[in-house]
Amino acid sequence: QAKQVFRTYGSKTRAGAGKKVKSAERKKAPKLKKGLTPGTVLILLAGRFRGSRVVFLKQLDSGLLLATGPYGVNGVPLRRVNQRYCI
């Protein structure tokens, strides 16, 4: 269940509201699947472009994969794709 957050605007502030996260505390991107290197051809398993072959470009900081058709060839634009939905 989603946690409700109530925001107050004005002079009242919470203690530690402006605290920055240290680089060691940030989440690291998940490991890349074996066999995934830039330039590899992937097949998308979900979403609007399911079944289409795309080219893997790089892994983003969030852990998602950046892939493209290329757009001129099969109409798939630059897409962020979860590793679980790729072969």
N, C-alpha and C positions, 0 to 999 in steps of 0.2 A: 504494500500500500504506500502511496506517495506521501512524503512528509510535507506538511503544510508549513509554509514560511510566511510570516507576516512582517511586512516592512513598515518602518516608521520613518517619516520624512521630517526633518527639522533638526533641532539642536541635540536631541537625545541620540546617543550612539552606543552600540554594544562594545564591550571590551574585546579587543582583538579583531575587530571587524576589518581593519585594513592590513592584517597580517599577510605577508607574502610567503609563498611556499618555497622552501629551499629546493635546489635542484636534485638533491638526493632523495627527497620525499616524493617527487613527481613519479607518476607511473611510467614505466618503460614500455616501449612498443613491443608487442608480442613477437616471438621469433617467427621468422619467415618459413613457410613450408619448404620442405626439401625439394630441390629442383626448380625453385623459382629464382630466376636471375633476370635482370632487365633485358627485354627483348624476347622473352618467352611468350609463346602463344597460349592464352587461357581460353576456356569455354565458360561462359557465364551460366549459372544454374538457376538464377532467380532474377526477378525484376523485369522491366520492360524489354530488355535486350537478352532475355534468356535464350540459350542455344546459340548465341552468336559468338564468333571467335574474336578475341581482342588481343592486343599486345600489352604486356605488362611493362610499365615504365619505371616505377619506383615505389618503395614503401613510405607512406607518410608518417609523421610523428605520432598520429593517433593509432597507428597500427593497420589502417586501411591501405589497400593497394590502389595505386593510380594506374588506370588502364585506358586505352583508346582503341578505336576501330582499326585503322585511322578513319576519321569521319568521311573523308572523300571516297574511301573504298567501300565501306559497308554501313556508313551512317551512324556509327557509335561515337559519340563525343567523348571528351575526357570525363572519366567516371571514377568516383571513389567506390571501391568494391571491398566487401568483407572477404577474408581469405576462405571462410567456410563455404562461400557460394561460388567457388571457382574450382575448375579441374585443370 
